[in-house]
Amino acid sequence: MLAAAGIVASSPARAQPPERSHVLELLREVPVIDGHNDVPWQYRSRVDNHLERLDLRDTSELEPTMHTDLVRLERSGIGGQFWSVYVPADLDGPGAARAVLEQIDVVHRLAAAYPSHLEVARSAEDIVRIHALGRVASLIGIEGGHSIESSLAVLRQLYAVGARYMTLTHSSNIAWADAATDDPMHGGLTEFGRQVVREMNRLGMLVDLSHVAASTMHDALDTTRAPVIFSHSSAFALTAHPRNVPDDVLRRLPENGGVVMVTFVPPFVSEAVRAHGEREDAERDRLRQTLDEAGVERELARWRAAHPEPEATLSDVADHIDHVKETVGVDHVGIGSDFDGISSTPEGLEDVSKIPDLLVELLRRGYSDEEVQQIAGGNLLRVLREAERVAWSLSEESPRDDLIVELDGAPAAESPP
């Protein structure tokens, strides 16, 4: 038995195909710990954070649909959930810290509103304890370093109110780090960006490299003393989306100890879906040269009718798990759904209750019980424990008080329009 992660030993080979009931039994020992779910943003975008206007017990009849509620969580095997406290990347400056605090407040209030189902967790041992009580350990993940407004003091205070990872960027570059889906600006991390990573290590906050440019991934891996995570990314080798993890980065994970939490985002897991989206974007750009927006949308509707979007599948997601395992080993794979942050889902993974079906597929492909438990949550527990150990080893260091202007200089003046 791998006692440190609460993992049972592998079972003998089964004569019968694996069943969902067997997976759920495994998840009583080690829960699914999902790296990314955007329910807090659903509260902000739908009801302006008025919790009484959206009942999380059952969201199945809402339009547009949601992927998460307490009924379906009970069938999901999820015992640990990182709730994303996302705020838009264009809120990069005064106001971002307030907005992320409001989203953190949503997580705390949800746990208070549904105490028999949810409890805020701040450590690996909290996850184990809360799961044993039959609740979902609710962890907080900051999505985008713009939320700290280039302030190490804000970073520390976000940790103090429960944040346990921070994605260094979202979709756009920030003052100290390059994003995957923006034009290069810094060549990775600036010196202040490296200081952010060091301070996260000192605190025990996980460094999340989803959304960042490959150059930023490498700079963070060069800087960090603790394992990193990719809270919701997949493998670039299978789907050439810039949000995915290249193999040269993957191959650094055994030394670092980090985990890629394979996501369910259709264009990240299906090359056919990604390529279709690229063609649609090209068609939109072409139409904009001659038509107004109403005309563009009218003609795009016709184009979509003639070119229906392919569908990603549960099997595609399992292929990405296979690739990470085959490239660097099962110790470096996890699950990061992005439920309620995506408009469509792979066939077979329509909502949180379907996650055990993905694990059934892994067993069908020959994964052992122990490997399935590692992927479900054991690997993330190990990473969080190691980040906590590193923080303890750095506990005598003083908080860093560097200002971005001191390390990186004054920001360059914007070019005139």
Disulfide bonds with the S-S distance in Angstrom:
none
